[in-house]
Structure formats: C-alpha cells, structure tokens
Amino acid sequence: MHPDPDFVTLVEVAPRDGLQNESTPLPAEIKVELVDRLTAAGCPTIEVTSFVSPKAVPQLADAALVMAGIRRAPDVLYTVLTPNWRGFEGARDARADGIVVFGAASETFSQKNINCSIAESLERFRPVVMAALESGIAVRGTVSCALGCPYEGVIPPEAVADVARELLALGCEEISIADTIGVGTPARTQVVMERVLEVVAPSRINAHFHDTQGRALENLEVCLELGIRSIDASAGGVGGCPFAPGATGNVATEAVLAFLEARGFTTGIDRGAVTATGQWLRDQLARR
C-alpha cells in the first residue's frame, strides 16, 4: 500500500485482458512495443500476458516470446496470468514479477472458464501460490463475476466474500474483485465491496470494472470512497473475457486517469502518453 492516501495504483491490463478477446492476434513485436510504451508512460504494474493453453486463448500463445522481448524498468511490476502449475512454470521461466490466479464467484462460470468447480480451482491454485511466494513472486487472486454472471445472474455477496477469503488464506497478497461482464451498479458495488471488506483490508483489494453499460467510473467512485486504492484499466478501453458473453470493454485507462486527476488523486502516470498509446493500439487492431 502506498503511504499517500491520495495515491492510486493503476494496474494496466491492456496487453493481457485487453488483447485476449480480440479476434485477430497481434504479432509479438507489437505486444512488446505496447508494454514498452506503457512502461515509458510510468505505469507501475503491467499485466503483460497469460501462460494458458494456446488452444484456449490463441491470441496469447506467444507469452514467452513477449516476456523475453520487453524492456523492463526496475520499478515496474510485470505480471502474468497463470491458471495452473504448467502456467506457473512458464511464468517463472519468463521471470515474471507477479502472477495472477483467477477464481470465480459463480460455479457455472468457473466450469466454463477453467473447467472445474470453485473448490477444485482453489485446490489447483494452492501449490502454485506456495511456489510463487517461495520464489519471491507476488501473487494476486481474482474473483471473477463478482457483480454478476452471464449464466447465473446476480451473485450473492457472501459468495464473493467466501472466495476472497479463500484466496487470502492461500497466500494471495492482493484480491481483485472483478465485474467481468460490466453489469455492476454503484448500489451493487457498495453492497459487494462492503461484504468483501469484512474479510479483506481495503489496502489489499483491487477493483476491476468493465464499462459495458457505461457505469465503470461511477462504480470506481464507490470503491475509492471505501478506501480502495488499486484499480485495473486498459489503454484504449480494449478487451474483455472470451468466456463471458457480452464482456466488452475494460474501462479505459485514459478515462480513469482523467477521473482520478479531477478528484485530486495521483498515479505517477503520464496521461498524455497513455492516451497516445491507446490510440496507437486501436490503430494496430484496426489495421488487422
């Protein structure tokens, strides 16, 4: 947690969550340039790629190549998604600074996303989290579909808090509460986050919102009022989840930066550089 209460850590997810849902894969060298641009813009944490089966997410089949190509800055955390032990081995070999394991608050989504129950997913993560921590690799746990599921609809806040508690018990240092399909409202965000805050300190919570219905910034305002100071965002607003119908568009980093600046928060990120990078990324995607 940053010592300044007005400092918000923005986690840039365009290279991973942004690109995994694009129908046309970008070449590895473009992904490397994207990460390098975000590094230069001052992004403190960048989710670079995902070590998943290339059959499941072909857009990120070049994970090792991208990790080997990026120019690392010493004060930036370069993280990757790891669904299982094989993914962790790939992340460790690629010298990832942090990994993300992802559970769900919805049983149906868990089955469709990672082909196992919530309980099974947590057991699968246990050796991965232990090995990561022993290797000095930071660990974040994500609770997907926390504000609603494309298959089950409204998810009880208790279910979200239960998964958050389990991930914390496994050793995850940060818990990301994810509105995977962008159905959250400020009222719903308040209820879910307050329940999660009963089991996780605000300094260890990250907010991940999609702007599907244009409410992401309103929902983030609720999170900030509750003391949460870590936010996911995607340059150019690109991305979504290929396993969640309708999950279009992570909230744009440019919009979040403007929103935070207007409220007196600081991030250490150059908004102009991120805006230019978002436009550049959209141009790259449009060309293909």
C-alpha positions as CSV (number, residue, x, y, z in Angstrom):
1,M,0.0,0.0,0.0
2,H,1.3,3.4,-0.9
3,P,1.8,5.7,2.1
4,D,0.0,8.6,0.4
5,P,-3.8,8.1,0.8
6,D,-4.4,10.1,-2.4
7,F,-2.2,7.8,-4.5
8,V,-4.0,5.2,-6.6
9,T,-2.1,2.3,-8.1
10,L,-3.3,1.8,-11.6
11,V,-2.8,-1.7,-13.0
12,E,-2.5,-1.6,-16.8
13,V,-4.2,-4.7,-18.3
14,A,-4.4,-3.9,-22.0
15,P,-1.6,-6.3,-23.1
16,R,-3.3,-9.3,-21.5
17,D,-7.0,-8.7,-20.7
18,G,-7.2,-6.2,-23.5
19,L,-5.8,-8.4,-26.2
20,Q,-7.1,-11.8,-25.2
21,N,-10.6,-11.1,-26.6
22,E,-9.5,-9.6,-29.9
23,S,-10.4,-11.8,-32.9
24,T,-7.1,-11.1,-34.7
25,P,-3.9,-11.8,-32.8
26,L,-1.3,-9.0,-32.9
27,P,2.3,-10.0,-33.7
28,A,4.6,-10.4,-30.7
29,E,6.7,-7.4,-31.6
30,I,3.6,-5.2,-31.4
31,K,2.7,-6.6,-28.0
32,V,6.3,-5.9,-26.9
33,E,6.1,-2.3,-28.1
34,L,2.8,-1.9,-26.3
35,V,4.3,-3.0,-23.0
36,D,7.4,-0.8,-23.6
37,R,5.1,2.2,-24.3
38,L,3.2,1.6,-21.1
39,T,6.5,1.3,-19.2
40,A,7.6,4.6,-20.6
41,A,4.3,6.2,-19.6
42,G,5.0,5.4,-16.0
43,C,2.6,2.5,-15.4
44,P,3.7,0.9,-12.1
45,T,2.1,-2.5,-12.8
46,I,1.6,-4.1,-16.2
47,E,-0.3,-7.3,-16.8
48,V,1.8,-8.5,-19.8
49,T,0.3,-11.8,-20.9
50,S,-1.1,-15.1,-19.9
51,F,0.5,-18.5,-19.7
52,V,-2.6,-20.5,-20.7
53,S,-3.2,-23.2,-23.2
54,P,-2.8,-21.8,-26.7
55,K,-5.9,-23.7,-27.7
56,A,-7.9,-21.8,-25.1
57,V,-6.5,-18.3,-25.8
58,P,-4.6,-18.4,-29.1
59,Q,-4.2,-14.6,-29.0
60,L,-1.6,-15.1,-26.2
61,A,0.2,-18.2,-27.4
62,D,3.4,-16.1,-27.7
63,A,3.6,-15.3,-24.0
64,A,7.3,-16.5,-23.5
65,L,8.4,-14.5,-26.6
66,V,6.7,-11.3,-25.4
67,M,8.1,-11.6,-21.9
68,A,11.6,-12.2,-23.4
69,G,11.3,-9.1,-25.6
70,I,10.1,-6.4,-23.2
71,R,12.4,-3.7,-21.8
72,R,12.0,-3.8,-18.1
73,A,12.2,-0.9,-15.8
74,P,13.4,-1.6,-12.2
75,D,10.4,0.0,-10.5
76,V,7.7,-1.7,-12.7
77,L,5.9,-4.9,-11.8
78,Y,5.4,-7.2,-14.8
79,T,2.7,-9.7,-14.1
80,V,1.1,-12.7,-15.9
81,L,-1.9,-14.9,-15.6
82,T,-1.3,-18.5,-14.5
83,P,-4.3,-20.9,-14.4
84,N,-2.3,-24.0,-13.3
85,W,1.1,-25.5,-12.5
86,R,2.2,-25.6,-16.1
87,G,1.3,-21.9,-16.4
88,F,3.3,-21.1,-13.3
89,E,6.4,-22.9,-14.7
90,G,6.1,-20.7,-17.8
91,A,5.7,-17.6,-15.7
92,R,8.7,-18.5,-13.5
93,D,10.9,-19.3,-16.5
94,A,9.9,-16.0,-18.1
95,R,10.9,-14.1,-14.9
96,A,7.5,-12.7,-14.2
97,D,7.5,-10.3,-11.1
98,G,4.0,-11.4,-10.2
99,I,1.3,-13.9,-11.1
100,V,-2.5,-13.8,-11.1
101,V,-4.6,-16.8,-10.3
102,F,-8.3,-16.4,-11.1
103,G,-11.2,-18.0,-9.3
104,A,-14.9,-17.1,-9.7
105,A,-17.9,-16.4,-7.5
106,S,-20.1,-18.3,-10.0
107,E,-19.9,-22.2,-10.2
108,T,-21.1,-22.1,-13.8
109,F,-18.6,-19.5,-14.9
110,S,-15.8,-21.5,-13.1
111,Q,-16.7,-24.6,-15.1
112,K,-16.9,-22.7,-18.5
113,N,-13.7,-20.6,-17.8
114,I,-11.3,-23.2,-16.2
115,N,-13.3,-26.5,-16.4
116,C,-13.6,-27.1,-12.7
117,S,-15.6,-26.1,-9.7
118,I,-14.7,-23.2,-7.4
119,A,-13.4,-25.6,-4.7
120,E,-11.3,-27.5,-7.3
121,S,-9.9,-24.3,-8.7
122,L,-8.8,-23.2,-5.2
123,E,-7.0,-26.5,-4.6
124,R,-5.4,-26.2,-8.0
125,F,-4.0,-22.8,-7.1
126,R,-2.6,-23.9,-3.7
127,P,0.8,-25.4,-4.9
128,V,1.1,-22.6,-7.5
129,V,0.7,-19.8,-4.9
130,M,3.1,-21.5,-2.4
131,A,5.7,-22.0,-5.1
132,A,5.4,-18.4,-6.3
133,L,5.8,-17.0,-2.8
134,E,8.8,-19.2,-2.2
135,S,10.3,-17.8,-5.4
136,G,9.7,-14.2,-4.4
137,I,7.0,-13.8,-7.0
138,A,4.0,-11.6,-6.0
139,V,0.6,-13.2,-6.1
140,R,-2.8,-11.7,-6.8
141,G,-6.1,-13.6,-6.7
142,T,-9.0,-12.6,-8.9
143,V,-12.7,-13.2,-8.1
144,S,-14.5,-13.2,-11.5
145,C,-18.2,-12.4,-11.9
146,A,-18.3,-10.7,-8.5
147,L,-21.1,-8.3,-9.5
148,G,-23.0,-10.7,-11.8
149,C,-22.6,-13.7,-14.1
150,P,-23.7,-14.2,-17.7
151,Y,-25.0,-17.6,-16.7
152,E,-26.3,-17.3,-13.1
153,G,-27.2,-13.6,-13.0
154,V,-26.9,-11.9,-9.6
155,I,-24.3,-13.5,-7.3
156,P,-24.8,-13.4,-3.5
157,P,-22.2,-11.0,-1.9
158,E,-21.4,-13.8,0.6
159,A,-20.2,-16.0,-2.3
160,V,-17.8,-13.3,-3.4
161,A,-16.5,-12.8,0.1
162,D,-16.1,-16.5,0.6
163,V,-13.9,-16.9,-2.5
164,A,-11.9,-13.7,-1.5
165,R,-11.4,-15.2,2.0
166,E,-10.2,-18.5,0.5
167,L,-7.7,-16.7,-1.9
168,L,-6.4,-14.7,1.0
169,A,-5.9,-17.9,3.1
170,L,-4.0,-19.4,0.2
171,G,-1.5,-16.6,0.4
172,C,-2.7,-14.1,-2.2
173,E,-1.3,-10.7,-1.4
174,E,-4.0,-8.8,-3.3
175,I,-7.6,-9.7,-4.1
176,S,-9.1,-8.3,-7.3
177,I,-12.9,-8.0,-7.3
178,A,-13.9,-8.2,-10.9
179,D,-17.1,-7.1,-12.6
180,T,-16.3,-9.4,-15.5
181,I,-19.3,-8.5,-17.7
182,G,-19.8,-4.9,-16.7
183,V,-23.3,-5.3,-15.0
184,G,-22.4,-3.6,-11.8
185,T,-24.2,-0.6,-10.5
186,P,-23.0,1.8,-7.8
187,A,-25.5,0.3,-5.3
188,R,-24.5,-3.2,-6.1
189,T,-20.8,-2.3,-6.0
190,Q,-21.3,-0.8,-2.5
191,V,-23.0,-4.0,-1.2
192,V,-20.5,-6.4,-2.6
193,M,-17.4,-4.4,-1.7
194,E,-18.7,-3.8,1.9
195,R,-19.1,-7.5,2.3
196,V,-15.6,-8.2,0.9
197,L,-14.2,-5.5,3.2
198,E,-15.4,-7.6,6.2
199,V,-12.8,-10.2,5.3
200,V,-10.1,-8.3,3.3
201,A,-8.4,-5.0,4.2
202,P,-9.0,-2.2,1.7
203,S,-5.2,-1.9,1.1
204,R,-5.3,-5.5,-0.3
205,I,-8.3,-5.0,-2.7
206,N,-8.2,-4.2,-6.4
207,A,-11.2,-3.1,-8.4
208,H,-11.7,-4.4,-11.9
209,F,-14.6,-3.0,-13.9
210,H,-15.8,-3.3,-17.5
211,D,-17.6,-0.3,-19.0
212,T,-20.2,-2.5,-20.8
213,Q,-23.0,-0.3,-19.5
214,G,-21.1,2.9,-19.1
215,R,-21.0,2.7,-15.3
216,A,-17.4,1.8,-14.5
217,L,-16.4,5.2,-13.3
218,E,-19.4,5.5,-11.0
219,N,-18.6,2.1,-9.6
220,L,-15.0,3.1,-9.1
221,E,-16.1,6.2,-7.2
222,V,-17.8,3.9,-4.7
223,C,-14.6,1.9,-4.4
224,L,-12.5,5.0,-3.7
225,E,-14.9,6.2,-1.0
226,L,-14.5,2.8,0.7
227,G,-10.7,3.3,0.7
228,I,-9.7,1.0,-2.2
229,R,-6.6,2.3,-4.0
230,S,-5.8,-0.2,-6.6
231,I,-7.7,-0.2,-10.0
232,D,-7.4,-2.2,-13.2
233,A,-7.7,-0.3,-16.5
234,S,-6.9,-0.9,-20.2
235,A,-5.3,1.6,-22.6
236,G,-7.8,2.4,-25.3
237,G,-10.5,0.6,-23.4
238,V,-9.8,-2.6,-25.3
239,G,-10.6,-6.1,-24.1
240,G,-13.0,-8.4,-22.4
241,C,-13.3,-12.0,-21.5
242,P,-13.7,-14.6,-24.2
243,F,-15.5,-16.9,-21.8
244,A,-18.1,-14.4,-20.7
245,P,-20.6,-13.4,-23.4
246,G,-21.1,-9.6,-23.5
247,A,-18.0,-8.7,-21.6
248,T,-16.9,-6.0,-24.0
249,G,-14.5,-3.2,-23.0
250,N,-12.4,-2.8,-19.9
251,V,-12.7,0.7,-18.5
252,A,-10.2,2.9,-20.5
253,T,-7.0,3.9,-18.6
254,E,-7.3,7.4,-20.1
255,A,-10.8,7.8,-18.7
256,V,-9.7,6.5,-15.2
257,L,-6.7,8.8,-15.2
258,A,-8.8,11.9,-16.0
259,F,-11.4,10.8,-13.5
260,L,-8.8,10.4,-10.7
261,E,-7.0,13.7,-11.5
262,A,-10.2,15.6,-11.3
263,R,-10.7,14.3,-7.8
264,G,-7.2,15.1,-6.6
265,F,-5.7,11.6,-6.7
266,T,-2.3,10.9,-8.1
267,T,-0.9,7.9,-10.0
268,G,2.5,8.8,-11.3
269,I,1.4,8.1,-14.9
270,D,1.6,10.4,-17.9
271,R,-2.0,10.6,-19.1
272,G,-0.9,12.1,-22.5
273,A,1.4,9.2,-23.1
274,V,-1.2,6.6,-22.2
275,T,-3.8,8.3,-24.4
276,A,-1.4,8.2,-27.4
277,T,-0.6,4.6,-26.6
278,G,-4.4,3.7,-26.5
279,Q,-4.9,5.4,-29.9
280,W,-1.8,3.6,-31.3
281,L,-3.1,0.3,-30.1
282,R,-6.6,0.8,-31.6
283,D,-4.9,1.7,-34.9
284,Q,-2.9,-1.5,-34.7
285,L,-6.0,-3.6,-34.1
286,A,-7.9,-1.7,-36.9
287,R,-5.2,-2.5,-39.5
288,R,-5.8,-6.2,-38.9
